[in-house]
Amino acid sequence: MKTARRRLLREASALGLAAATPAWAHCGPTGSATEGPFYVGNAPEGADINPAKSPGRPMRITGTVFSEDGKTPLRGVRVEIWHADDAGDYHPEGSGDISRYRRGDINLRGVARTDDAGRYTFTSIVPGHYGERRRHIHWKVSAPGQRPLTTQSYWQDERGTARDRGDGTDRRAEDCRWVAFTDQQGVAVGVFDIVLKTIS
C-alpha cells in the first residue's frame, strides 16, 4: 500500500502535479492518539458544535474520509470531535454518557456524517490551550468495514515551538495530523483528511 503511494507521488512529480497531491498521500492510515479524560458519549449531531456561542475566533474544519487505499471516499462515516473552549476548558469537564449532563452543560462537541463524496464539515471556535498541551482537537471516526479511529489533530503553526516540545502527549504525530489553518475573512479554516484502516 505504501509502495503504491510512493509510486503515485513519483508519477505526480514527473507530471508537475506534486502540489496537487493530497497531503495524506505520504502518511498512510491516520495514526491514533489517546482519547483523553473528557470524552462524553452520544454527543449531538450537527455541523455547528458551538450552539452556546462560546466566545472565541470562529473556526471551520473540513475534510474527506478515505478508505485504506487513500483514494476511495467513504460515505456515511460517523465523525465526532470535541475540544476545549477559548480559555482551555471543556464542556463538561467530565466523561460518561451525555445523559448524565444538562443540555446547557454540553458545548464544543458534536457528530457529523460524511456525504456521498466522503466530506464532513464542523464550525466552532479555535480552542485555547489546555494545561501545558499543544492546541488540539479530539476525533473519533467509525464506519462499517473500517477500524474505529481515536486520534488528535494539531496546529501546524505550533509545531516545533516550546509548547510543542513540552507536550509529552502523542509525541510521534505524523505530518498529516498537523493542520495548516488559514484566515478567511476572520475565520480560521483548516482541512483534515482522514484515512481509515480496512478490517481484513
C-alpha positions in Angstrom: 0.0 0.0 0.0 2.8 2.4 0.9 4.7 1.4 -2.2 1.7 2.4 -4.3 1.5 5.8 -2.6 5.2 6.4 -3.2 4.7 5.5 -6.9 1.8 7.9 -7.0 4.0 10.7 -5.6 6.8 10.0 -8.1 4.3 10.0 -11.0 2.7 13.2 -9.9 6.1 14.8 -9.5 7.1 13.8 -13.0 3.9 15.3 -14.4 4.4 18.5 -12.4 1.4 17.7 -10.2 3.1 17.2 -6.9 1.4 20.3 -5.4 -2.0 18.8 -6.1 -1.2 15.5 -4.4 -3.3 15.1 -1.3 -1.5 15.9 2.0 -2.2 12.4 3.4 -0.6 10.6 0.5 2.8 10.2 2.3 1.3 9.4 5.7 -0.8 6.2 5.1 -3.7 5.5 7.5 -4.3 8.2 10.1 -2.4 7.5 13.4 -4.2 7.0 16.7 -3.9 9.0 19.9 -5.3 8.9 23.4 -9.0 9.7 23.9 -8.2 11.9 26.9 -10.1 12.4 30.1 -13.2 14.3 28.9 -14.9 12.1 26.4 -18.7 12.3 26.6 -20.6 9.6 24.6 -23.6 10.2 22.4 -22.8 13.8 21.6 -25.4 15.7 19.5 -25.3 15.5 15.7 -24.8 18.7 13.7 -22.1 20.7 11.9 -22.2 23.7 14.4 -20.7 22.4 17.6 -20.8 25.8 19.4 -24.6 26.3 19.9 -23.9 28.0 23.2 -22.0 30.7 21.3 -18.9 30.5 23.5 -16.6 33.4 22.7 -13.5 32.9 20.5 -12.2 33.1 17.0 -14.5 31.4 14.6 -13.2 28.1 13.1 -14.2 25.8 10.3 -12.6 22.4 9.8 -13.4 20.3 6.8 -12.0 17.1 5.2 -12.6 13.9 3.4 -12.5 10.4 4.9 -10.9 7.8 2.7 -10.6 4.0 2.9 -7.1 2.5 3.3 -6.3 2.8 -0.4 -6.1 6.5 0.2 -8.3 7.1 -2.9 -11.8 5.9 -2.1 -14.0 8.3 -0.2 -16.3 6.8 2.4 -19.9 7.8 2.6 -21.9 8.0 5.9 -18.8 7.8 8.2 -19.5 9.0 11.7 -17.0 11.7 12.6 -17.1 13.0 16.1 -15.0 15.9 17.5 -14.6 17.7 20.9 -12.2 20.3 22.1 -11.6 23.0 24.7 -13.0 26.5 24.7 -11.0 29.7 24.2 -9.9 29.6 27.9 -8.8 25.9 27.7 -11.9 24.5 29.5 -14.0 21.5 28.3 -17.8 21.5 28.5 -18.4 19.5 30.5 -15.2 18.7 32.3 -16.3 15.2 32.8 -16.8 11.9 31.0 -19.5 9.2 30.6 -22.7 9.4 28.6 -24.3 12.7 27.6 -27.5 11.7 29.6 -25.5 12.5 32.8 -25.5 16.2 31.9 -27.9 19.0 31.4 -28.1 20.2 27.8 -26.7 23.5 28.8 -23.5 21.8 30.0 -22.7 20.4 26.6 -20.8 22.5 24.1 -17.9 22.2 21.6 -18.7 18.6 21.0 -20.6 17.1 18.1 -21.0 14.5 15.4 -21.2 14.8 11.6 -21.7 12.2 8.8 -19.7 12.3 5.6 -21.6 13.0 2.4 -21.5 11.0 -0.9 -18.0 12.4 -1.6 -16.8 11.4 1.9 -16.7 15.0 3.1 -17.5 16.4 6.5 -17.6 20.0 8.0 -17.6 21.4 11.5 -17.9 25.0 12.6 -16.7 26.0 16.0 -14.2 28.3 17.7 -10.4 27.9 17.9 -9.6 26.0 21.1 -7.4 27.5 23.8 -4.5 25.7 25.4 -5.5 23.0 27.9 -2.8 23.0 30.6 0.7 22.5 29.0 -0.7 20.8 25.9 -0.5 21.9 22.3 -3.7 23.3 20.9 -5.6 20.3 19.7 -8.9 18.7 18.6 -10.0 15.2 19.6 -11.5 12.8 17.0 -13.5 9.6 16.9 -14.2 8.2 13.5 -16.1 5.0 12.7 -17.7 3.3 9.7 -18.8 -0.2 8.8 -15.9 -2.3 7.5 -13.3 0.1 8.8 -11.3 0.0 12.1 -12.6 2.7 14.5 -10.1 5.5 15.0 -9.5 7.7 18.0 -7.0 10.5 17.4 -6.0 14.1 17.8 -5.0 16.8 15.4 -2.7 19.8 16.0 -2.0 23.3 14.7 0.8 23.4 12.2 2.0 26.9 13.4 2.7 25.4 16.8 4.9 22.6 15.5 8.5 22.9 16.9 7.6 25.6 19.4 8.4 25.4 23.1 4.9 24.4 23.9 5.1 21.5 21.4 8.4 20.4 22.8 7.0 20.5 26.3 3.8 18.4 25.5 4.5 14.8 26.3 1.3 13.5 24.8 1.3 11.9 21.3 5.0 12.7 20.6 5.0 10.9 17.3 2.1 12.5 15.5 2.6 12.1 11.7 2.8 15.1 9.4 -0.8 14.7 8.3 -2.2 15.3 11.7 -0.7 18.9 11.8 -3.3 21.1 10.2 -2.3 24.4 8.5 -5.1 26.8 9.3 -5.6 29.9 7.1 -7.5 33.1 7.8 -10.6 33.5 5.6 -12.4 36.8 6.5 -11.7 36.3 10.2 -12.4 32.6 10.2 -9.6 30.0 10.9 -10.1 27.4 8.2 -8.4 24.1 8.1 -8.5 20.8 6.2 -8.0 17.5 8.0 -8.3 14.4 5.7 -8.6 11.0 7.4 -7.6 7.6 6.1 -9.1 4.6 7.9 -7.8 1.1 8.0 -10.0 -1.6 6.5 -11.0 -4.5 8.6 -9.5 -7.6 6.9 
